[in-house]
Amino acid sequence: MKEGHPISNALTIDVEDYFQVSAFAGKVARENWDSLPCRIEANVGHILDLLAEANVRATFFTLGWIAERYPALIRTIVDAGHEIASHGYDHYRATEQGYGAFLADIRLAKAVLEDLARAPVKGYRAPSFSVGPANDWAFDCIAEAGYRYSSSVYPIRHDHYGVPDAPRFAYEVRPGLVEVPVATVRVLNANWPAGGGGYFRLLPYKVSRWSLRRVNDVDRQPAIFYFHPWELDPEQPRVPGISFKTRFRHYLNLERTAPRLRRLLCDFRWDRVDHVFLQDGAA
């Protein structure tokens, strides 16, 4: 199958634990994070095994909070040939911060990650894709902090995020800074999600496969796909008191993620974001 799809797509992982997702922010206080059972090491280990099996390199958008507590995990990711990028320090959305706080957060995360990875951190992804017209200044911060690319805008309509009229493909958003949106497919004059996340679990696999093939074959563009380590973990602790919608979105079909990822890794060509979109060190 890969031979028919010569375009390399970018595979990305948002490295955060199950209790750090934005949807749980009202139920799990940040000051309690250290007291909760962490499952990030085992889940990232599972992902690394899947990637090694398929001989795929990926980009890991990692929280500084995670990196400080699991420094050996960062070295393991880098030593396996993957890219470390930034997901901020402790998963505050960009919309929850002002200019100064946001700049300090992404600078701190970059410094922590570079110290542990012993490699430049070129990319940043805002938690919950929380950059849009209302906080366009965030791009100035990302550029000022020294990042070369961002993946912080999802050009779809969603109840928690999304800029449906944003460009669908990579573009220079500031001098020297490229925005790399998560993949979408254009159908019926609207953008539909094609780049993973909860949609990868909720919809049949053939929908994701069709959508990504359309991006490669019709749009002739590389796609960017993302998922979280907790999405491969059906045994993760359940967070009490959340709404039915949040419970449905977070827990449905967790047991199907790993088998579907195996198929995805075989059906398309994949590489790191910096290799695909910056051509840095690409094979």
C-alpha positions in Angstrom: 0.0 0.0 0.0 2.8 2.4 0.8 4.2 2.2 -2.7 1.0 3.8 -4.0 1.3 6.7 -1.7 4.8 8.3 -2.2 3.9 11.4 -0.1 5.2 11.2 3.4 2.8 12.3 6.1 3.6 13.5 9.6 2.7 11.4 12.5 2.4 13.2 15.9 1.7 12.3 19.5 0.6 14.7 22.2 2.4 13.4 25.2 0.1 14.1 28.1 -1.4 11.7 30.7 -5.1 10.8 31.0 -5.7 13.2 33.8 -4.2 16.2 32.0 -6.7 16.5 29.1 -8.5 19.9 28.9 -11.9 18.3 29.2 -11.1 17.1 32.7 -9.7 20.5 33.9 -12.8 21.2 36.0 -12.6 17.8 37.7 -8.9 17.2 38.2 -7.0 20.1 39.8 -3.4 20.6 38.7 -2.2 20.6 42.3 -3.4 17.0 42.5 -1.6 15.7 39.4 1.4 14.4 41.3 -0.8 12.3 43.5 -2.5 10.5 40.6 -1.2 7.2 39.1 0.8 8.1 36.0 0.5 5.8 33.0 2.6 7.8 30.5 5.7 5.6 30.6 3.9 2.4 29.7 1.7 4.0 27.1 4.5 5.8 25.3 6.5 2.6 25.5 3.6 0.8 23.7 3.7 3.5 21.0 7.4 3.2 20.6 7.0 -0.5 20.1 4.4 0.0 17.4 6.6 2.6 15.6 9.6 0.4 15.7 7.6 -2.5 14.4 6.6 -0.4 11.4 10.0 1.4 11.1 8.3 4.8 11.4 9.6 8.0 12.9 7.2 10.5 14.6 7.1 13.8 16.4 6.2 13.7 20.2 4.7 17.0 21.3 5.6 16.7 25.0 4.5 18.6 28.1 7.4 20.1 30.1 5.7 18.8 33.2 5.9 15.2 31.9 9.5 15.7 30.7 10.7 16.9 34.1 9.2 13.9 35.9 10.2 11.3 33.3 13.6 12.5 31.9 14.6 9.0 30.8 11.5 8.8 28.7 12.6 11.8 26.7 16.0 10.2 26.0 14.3 6.9 25.0 12.2 8.8 22.4 15.1 10.7 21.0 17.4 7.7 20.9 14.8 5.9 18.9 15.1 8.6 16.2 11.9 10.5 16.9 11.5 14.3 17.2 10.8 16.0 20.5 8.5 19.0 20.2 6.8 21.2 22.8 3.2 21.0 24.0 3.8 23.8 26.5 4.7 23.2 30.2 1.5 22.2 32.0 -1.3 22.1 29.4 -2.8 25.6 29.9 -4.7 26.5 26.8 -3.3 29.6 25.0 -6.7 31.2 25.4 -6.3 31.0 29.2 -3.1 33.0 29.2 -2.0 36.5 28.3 1.0 37.4 26.2 3.5 37.4 29.0 2.3 34.2 30.7 2.1 32.3 27.4 5.5 33.4 26.3 7.0 32.3 29.6 5.2 29.0 29.4 6.4 28.0 26.0 10.0 29.3 26.7 10.1 27.2 29.9 8.9 24.1 28.1 11.4 24.6 25.3 14.3 25.0 27.7 13.3 21.9 29.7 12.8 19.7 26.6 16.1 20.8 24.9 18.0 20.2 28.1 16.8 16.7 28.4 16.7 15.8 24.7 20.0 17.4 24.0 18.6 18.6 20.7 16.9 21.7 19.3 13.1 21.8 19.9 11.7 23.3 16.7 8.0 22.7 17.0 5.1 23.7 19.3 1.5 22.6 19.5 -1.0 24.6 21.7 -3.1 22.5 24.0 -6.5 21.9 22.5 -5.4 23.8 19.3 -6.1 27.0 21.2 -4.7 29.6 18.8 -7.1 31.5 16.6 -8.2 35.0 15.5 -8.9 36.1 19.1 -5.3 35.4 20.2 -3.4 35.7 17.0 -0.6 37.4 19.1 0.3 33.8 20.2 2.2 33.4 16.9 4.4 36.3 17.8 5.2 34.6 21.1 5.9 31.3 19.3 8.3 33.0 16.9 9.9 35.0 19.7 10.5 31.9 21.7 12.5 30.5 18.8 10.2 27.8 17.4 10.3 27.2 13.7 6.9 25.6 13.3 3.6 25.5 15.1 0.7 23.0 14.8 -1.8 25.0 16.9 -4.7 25.6 14.5 -7.3 23.0 13.5 -9.3 24.3 10.5 -12.6 22.7 11.5 -15.7 23.7 13.4 -15.7 22.2 16.9 -17.4 23.1 20.2 -14.0 23.4 22.0 -11.7 24.7 19.3 -11.2 25.2 15.6 -10.9 27.9 13.0 -12.9 26.6 10.0 -11.8 29.3 7.6 -8.1 28.9 8.4 -5.8 27.5 5.6 -5.9 23.8 5.4 -2.2 23.3 4.6 1.1 24.5 5.8 1.7 28.2 5.5 4.1 30.8 6.8 2.2 32.6 9.6 5.1 34.8 10.7 8.5 35.3 9.1 10.4 32.1 9.7 7.5 30.4 11.5 5.3 27.8 9.6 1.9 26.8 10.8 1.1 23.1 10.1 -2.6 22.4 10.6 -3.9 19.0 11.4 -5.3 17.3 8.3 -8.8 18.0 7.1 -10.8 16.9 4.0 -12.9 19.3 2.0 -16.4 17.9 1.4 -19.7 19.8 0.7 -18.0 23.1 1.1 -16.8 22.4 4.6 -13.7 21.1 6.3 -14.0 17.7 8.0 -11.5 16.2 10.4 -9.1 13.7 8.9 -6.1 14.0 11.3 -6.9 11.7 14.2 -7.8 12.5 17.7 -11.2 11.3 19.0 -12.5 11.0 15.4 -10.1 8.1 14.8 -11.7 6.1 17.5 -15.3 7.2 17.0 -15.6 6.6 13.2 -14.8 3.4 11.3 -11.1 3.1 10.2 -12.1 3.2 6.5 -13.2 6.9 7.0 -9.8 7.9 8.2 -8.1 5.9 5.4 -10.3 7.4 2.7 -9.8 11.0 4.1 -6.0 10.7 4.3 -5.8 9.2 0.8 -7.9 12.1 -0.5 -5.5 14.6 1.1 -2.5 12.8 -0.6 -4.1 11.9 -3.9 -6.5 14.8 -4.6 -5.0 17.7 -2.7 -1.4 16.3 -3.3 -0.4 17.4 0.1 1.2 15.7 3.1 -1.2 15.1 6.0 -0.5 15.6 9.7 -2.1 13.1 12.1 -2.2 13.1 15.9 -3.2 11.0 18.9 -2.6 10.7 22.6 -0.9 7.9 24.6 -4.0 7.5 26.8 -6.0 6.6 23.7 -4.2 3.2 23.7 -5.0 2.5 27.3 -8.5 1.0 28.0 -7.5 0.2 31.5 -6.8 3.8 32.6 -8.5 5.0 35.8 -11.9 6.6 35.2 -12.3 10.2 36.2 -15.5 10.6 38.3 -18.1 13.4 37.9 -17.6 14.1 34.2 -20.5 14.7 31.8 -21.9 12.0 29.5 -20.5 13.8 26.4 -17.0 14.0 27.9 -17.1 10.4 29.0 -18.3 9.3 25.6 -15.6 11.2 23.8 -12.8 10.1 26.0 -13.5 6.5 26.7 -15.2 5.1 23.6 -13.3 2.5 21.6 -10.0 2.9 23.4 -9.4 -0.8 22.8 -9.5 -0.2 19.1 -6.8 2.5 18.9 -3.7 0.2 18.8 -5.0 -2.2 16.1 -6.1 0.8 14.0 -2.8 2.5 14.4 -1.1 -0.7 13.1 -3.2 -0.5 10.0 -2.5 3.2 9.6 1.2 2.8 9.9 1.1 0.2 7.1 -1.3 2.0 4.8 0.6 5.3 4.5 4.2 6.7 4.6 5.0 8.5 7.8 7.8 10.6 9.2 8.6 13.4 11.7 7.1 16.9 11.3 10.5 18.5 10.8 11.4 16.0 8.1 8.1 16.4 6.2 7.5 20.2 6.5 11.0 21.7 7.2 13.0 19.0 5.2 15.4 19.0 8.1 17.4 15.8 7.9 14.8 14.0 5.8 15.9 10.7 4.3 
